[in-house]
Amino acid sequence: MAFESNLEDRLAIQDILTRYAAGVDDRNLQMYRDCFADDAEIVGFSGGTVIGADKWTEEVRSKLEAFEATQHMLGPQLVTIDGDHASTRTDVQALHYLKGQPGTTLTLWAVYLTDYRRIAGDWKITRHELVRKGTRTQAD
């Protein structure tokens, strides 16, 4: 039975980043916000660390104004679970279609290092770090 419980936790944790990516790409920022604990720490996306899911979601809303569309493609996740805490390492390739520049795409290659905590029965992101591997801006 321990394996089944672990499998359920793994699937729930993996679903969080899937909802995270879908929330951004579909501009459903409530879905995106629901992935985070209220006191989440966000690292590596901007000039400094952002503390707080509401603050971070508003920053993301502002950043998205520069793009016509985005597409976040997530690779397989390495998942580690220890009781009510977990972590993942996830490869990501994100395409950003620049607003006002038809045919111009910013591509980001990176790794997400994400920590989670089970809160009231649900897994939530408590720390989310972007480790950039490279970017490229390309016009058709």
VENBEL-V268184 format. One record per pair of residues at least 6 apart in sequence whose ideal C-beta (glycine too) atoms are under 6 Angstrom apart, sorted by the first residue. I is the first residue (numbers start at 0). J is the second residue. D is the distance in Angstrom with one decimal. If there is no record, write none. Layout:
I/J/D
I/J/D
This chain:
8/80/5.3
9/78/5.1
11/122/5.2
12/78/5.7
12/85/5.3
12/115/5.8
12/122/5.3
13/76/5.6
15/34/5.1
15/122/5.9
16/73/5.8
16/89/5.8
18/30/5.6
18/34/5.6
19/34/4.7
20/71/3.8
20/73/5.9
22/30/3.8
22/31/3.1
23/31/5.8
23/69/6.0
24/69/5.3
24/70/5.7
24/71/5.9
28/56/5.6
28/60/5.7
32/52/5.9
32/56/4.4
34/124/5.4
35/52/3.6
35/123/6.0
35/124/4.8
36/118/5.9
36/123/4.1
36/125/4.9
37/52/5.5
39/52/4.8
39/124/5.5
39/125/5.7
40/50/5.6
40/126/4.6
41/49/4.2
41/55/4.8
41/127/5.3
42/48/5.2
42/128/4.2
43/128/5.0
43/129/3.9
44/129/5.1
49/55/4.8
65/98/5.8
66/95/4.9
66/96/5.8
66/98/5.8
67/96/4.5
67/98/5.0
68/96/4.6
69/95/5.2
70/94/4.5
71/93/4.7
72/92/4.8
73/89/5.5
73/91/5.6
74/90/3.4
76/87/4.6
76/89/4.7
77/88/4.4
78/87/5.2
79/86/5.0
83/117/4.0
84/116/5.7
85/115/4.4
86/114/5.0
87/113/4.9
88/112/5.9
89/111/4.4
90/110/5.8
91/109/5.2
91/111/5.6
92/108/5.6
93/107/4.5
94/104/5.6
94/106/5.6
95/105/4.2
96/104/5.7
97/103/4.5
102/138/5.5
102/139/3.4
103/138/4.7
104/137/5.4
105/136/5.0
106/135/5.0
107/134/5.2
108/132/4.3
108/133/4.8
109/129/5.4
109/130/5.9
109/131/5.0
109/132/5.5
110/130/4.5
112/128/4.4
113/124/5.8
113/127/5.0
114/125/5.0
114/126/4.1
115/122/4.8
115/124/5.8
116/125/4.8
